[in-house]
Amino acid sequence: MDTKFQVYNKDTLLADVEVVNRKVSVKRYALIPGIQPFGCSDLKVTLENINSFIESRCFERGRGDKDEILAAMGLDIYDPWKIVRITHGRIWDDFTWIKFPGEDLSWKDVSNGRV
């Protein structure tokens, strides 16, 4: 799947991510240890790293009320990419979120549940 997205911490851009033909390109910004999603080193980020990151921004696969949550989202199956498109990868206990091309969103929009 070819895709582009940006990773933010509140309104600070952390990374631009692009996947084309299974090749990953990551441009890192704001190299702040502990919040940079793919580390601060020059190590190559793989498609597996990207998929793991996306799934880490979702609720747990084994959650007991998974089917109810998916139904509320309008989804039939647990698909991390579709979940993150809906939730922007927002998790209640941190400030990291994902912005997709064409979206005009800020931290305030995402944190207040306006999306």
N, C-alpha and C positions, 0 to 999 in steps of 0.2 A: 504494500500500500504506500503510495507516494503521499507525503503530507508535509506541512509546515506548521510550526507553532512557536510561540514565545513563552518562556517561563519567567514569572515575576515573583518577587517577594514584596507584598503590598504594591506600591507603585514603582518599585525599582526593577528594571529589566535585568534579569540574570543571564538569560541565554536565548539566542535564536537557534531553532532546530529545524533542519530540513532533511527529509528522507526521500531519495529519488533512486529508483531501481535498486532498492535494498542497501544503498550507500548512504551513510549518515554524515551530515555536516553540522557541527555545533560551533557557534561563535559565542564565547563566554564574555560576560560583562560583570561588573561589580563582584570581583573575585573575593567574596567574603566566606571564609571557611565556615562550614556548618550549614550554610543555606544554598550554596551553589549545587544545583541538582546533579551534576555530573563530575563533581570534584573540580579542583582548581589547577590540576596538572595538565600537561599536554598529552596525556594518555588518550588513545583513540577510543571514541565512544561507538559502541556497536549497536546494531538493531536490537539485539537482546537487551542491552542496557536501556534503550528507549522503551521497549515493551515493558520491562520491569518497572521503570519509572512510572509509566502510564498506569499500570496496575496498582502501584503503590499509592496512587492518588484516588483509589476507589475503596468502597467498603469491602469487607472480607468476603471471599467467595463462599465460605462455609457458614456464613451468618444465618441464623435460624429464620429470620424474617426476610431473607433475600428475595423470595418470589413477590412478596408484598411491595417491597421497595422498587423492584423492577417494574411491577405493574403500575405503580404511581408515576414512574418515569416514562411509561408507555413502551417499555421494552419487554420482549419475551424471553430473552436469554441474557446471561451475564457476559457482556462484551465490554471490556475495559475502555476501548476507544470510543464506543457510543456513550458509555457512562460519563467519561470525561468531557465529551462534547456538551453534555447536558449540565454537568456540575462545575465545569471548568477546573476540575481536579481540586476543588476547594475542600479542605478537611478542617474540622472544627478546631483542632489544637495547634494549627500553625498558620502562616501567612503566605504560603506558596500557592500560586494558581497558574492556570494555563489560558493563554489568549490565542485564538485562531485568526487567520487572515480575514479581513473584512469586518471584524468586530471592533466596536468603539466602546470599550469598557475600561473602567478603572477599578482600583481596589475597593472603593466605596460601593460600586455596583455589585461586585461579587460578594463582598463581605456582608452586605445587607440583604442578600438573597433576591436581588432585583432581576437576576437572570435565571 
